[in-house]
Amino acid sequence: MTFPASAPALSDIRRALAVFAHPDDVDFGSAGTVAGWVDAGIDVAYLIVTRGDAGGFDDTPRDQMPVMRENEQRAAAAAIGVKQVDFLDGYRDGQLTPSLELRRDITAAIRRFRPDRILTSSPLRRWERLVGPSHPDHLAVGEATTCAIYPDSRNKFAYPELFEAGLEPWVVREVWYSGGPNPDHTVDITEAYPRKIAALRAHVSQTAHLDLDGGWLRDRMVATAEVAGLPAGRLAEAFTVLRTE
């Protein structure tokens, strides 16, 4: 299973909401693109479902990890220019499902922020890359967010308690999926690359052991640019873009 060909990206976007499972998810796959949106005057906010309590590569006490990773994500967002970072409560890293509760909480966030565009992880597995994009939490958040986009956030009768609390229905016009199979909408992030690296370095608990100046990450962005036919030496991120109206 794969996505259809991407639609042309909308040119009149004013607000975008990025919804991801863990701190650092948005930065590994999308930080360069988000930096470009910020530079274009788009109001971008992050919604992170967990605080990454199952992450890390050392003996940091588990009870310290959620606070550490929340702080890291806020610092990473600041490096990109994103000012609003919200976290959901009650969801554990490694235990996510596209539950009705998660759909409701994402729907509430959509109705509060009222974005034109949502950026989220793909709900479709990449069989050639099980590690990373196909983490079960990523798939679960991608599915729950897709359900929140349609039908939940636009239907006043879905989760009536939200409507009663003053959160009126909202139609998200466009969704960008990160990490899915065969992404075909490529964004040149060469100029934004230093900010992407700064954001990733802010996630010290996750990236201190990685070579962020070269290695696999840069190679992957070079390869993405080459597949899209960009000039030699350019760096790129790739997505699937779908209209939701």
N, C-alpha and C positions, 0 to 999 in steps of 0.2 A: 504494500500500500504506500502511496505517496501523495503529495499535494498536487493540485492543478498548478498550471503556470501562474506566476505572480501577476497581480494587477499592477498597473502603474501607481506609484505612491501618490497619495493626495498631496496637493501643493498648498492647501489652506489650513493646515493643522495648527491649532493654537495650544492644545494641551495634550500631553502624552503620559500614560501611566505604565510603568514597568512592573510586572508581577512575576516574582521568582521565588523558588523554594528556600534558597540559602543565601546568606551573605557571600558575596564574591561571584555568584552566578551571572549577574548582569555584567560584571566587569570582564570576566573571561571571554564572553561571547559578543558583547555589544557596547562596551564602554566608548570605543572610538566613534561609533554611530551616534550614541547619546550625546557625546560632546559636540558633535556637529549640529544636533537638534538644538542644544542649548545656545550655541553660537548663532543659530538662525532665529532666536527669540522665542522658541517653543518652551512653554512651562512644563517641565518634566518632574514627576514625582516617582518614588520607588515604594512598592509594597512588598515586603519580605515576609514569607509565611512562617519560617522558623528562625531561631537564633543560632542555628548551626551547632547545636550542642554535641553532635557526634563527630565533628570535624577536628582537625589538628593532627600533628605528627610527632608530638613529644609527650611528656608526662604532666602537662598542665592539668591541674585538678579539674574534674568535669564540672564542678559547680561554678568555676570561674570562666569557662569557655563561652557561655551565652553572652555575658556582659562584655567580654573581650571582643567577640565577633560583632556584636552590635556596634561597639565603638569603632571597630575597623571599617565596617560598612559606611558609617557616617563620615569617616575621614576619606574614604574612597569616593563617596558621592561629592564631597567638597572639592576633590581634585578635578572632577569633571565639571563642576558648576551646578550640580543638583542640590537644592536646599531642603527639600522635603523628603524624609525617609521615615516610613511607618512600618511597624512590625505587628503581626498578628500574635495574639496570646493563645496558649493552649495547644500548640502543634509541635510535635517532636521531630527532630531531624531523623530521617530514616524510616519514619512510620506514617508518611502521608498517603492518603487515598483521596480520590475526587469525591468526597462525601458531600452530603447535602449541607452539612455545617460549614465546610470550607467554601462551597459555592455561595452560601448566604453571606459569609464574611467578605468574600471578594466582591460580591454584588453590592454590599454596603459601601465598600471603598470606591467602587465605580460611581455609584450614585452621589457620593460625597465629592469626589474630585471632578467628575463629569468630563472625562477625556474624549478627545476625538479619535485618538490612536491608543492602542494597547500593544506593548511589547511583552512577550512571554515566551516560555520554553515550549518546544514542540510537544504535542501529545502523541506524536508518532515516533516509534522506535527506529533508530538507525542500526541495522543489523551488522554493518561493517565497523561500527564504532560503539560497542556496548559500554565502554568506559567513558564517562563524562556525560555527553548529551543524553544517553539513555538511562541515566540514574532513575530509579523508580519514582523518587520524589519529583524530579523534573517532569516526568510524564504525567504524574498526578496533578501537579499544579497547572500544566498546560491544558489538561482535560477540564479541570474545575474552572479555570479562567475562561475557556471556550464556552462552557455551559453558562457561566455568569454573563458573558457578552450576549449570548443568545441561548435561551430566551429570558434568563432571569432578570437582568438589569433593566430591560425595557418593558417588563410585564408587571403592572401595578399589583396584580393578584398573586405574584410569586413573593413569598415571605411577606405577608401583609403587615407584619410587625414593623418592617422597615418603612413602609409607606406611612403607617400610623405615627412613626417617629419623625416624619417630615422628609424622608429620603425618597424623592419622587423619581419615577422611571427615567432612564437615560439610554440613548442609543449610541453605542460606540460605532464609529463609521469604518474603522480599519483596524486590522490586527497584523502585527509582525511576529512571525514565529522564528525563534532562534534554535539552532541545534537540530533541526529536522532533516529528513532525507532530501537530497538534491536541491538545496536552496539555490534560487536563481535570481534574486535581487541583490546585487552587489553594491556595497558602499565603500568608496575609496576613503580610507582613514589615515593616510600617510601623514598628513599634517597634525592630526589629533593623536598620533601614536604615542608621543611622550606623555600625554595626559592619561592615556590608557595604562601605560606602564606605571605611572605614579599611583593610579587607583589600585592596581594590582599589588604594588608594594605596600600599600596601606593595610592589606590583609596579611599581616606579618605571620599570624599563626598558620596560614595556609600556603604562603609563597616564599618564606624565608629560605627554603631549601632548593628553590627553582632558579634556573638561569633565565631571567626575564629580559636580558639584553640580547639574547640570541636564541639558539636552540629551537625546540619544537614549536613554540608559540609563534615566533616570527616566521619560521618556515611555513607554518600553516597559513598565515596571512599572506605571505608571498604567493603561495600556491593558489589561494583563493583569487588573488588579483590576476594571476596568469590565466586561470580558467576563464575569467570574465573578459580577457583581452586587454587588460590595462597595460600601460607601458612598463617596461622592465624597471624593477626597483620600487614599484608601488606596493602598498599594503592594503588589505581589504577585509571586511567582514561581510557575511552573506546571510540572507534571510529568505523566507517565503512571506509574501505580502498578499493578504486577502481582503477584499471588501466585505463588509458585514451588513450593508443596507439592502 
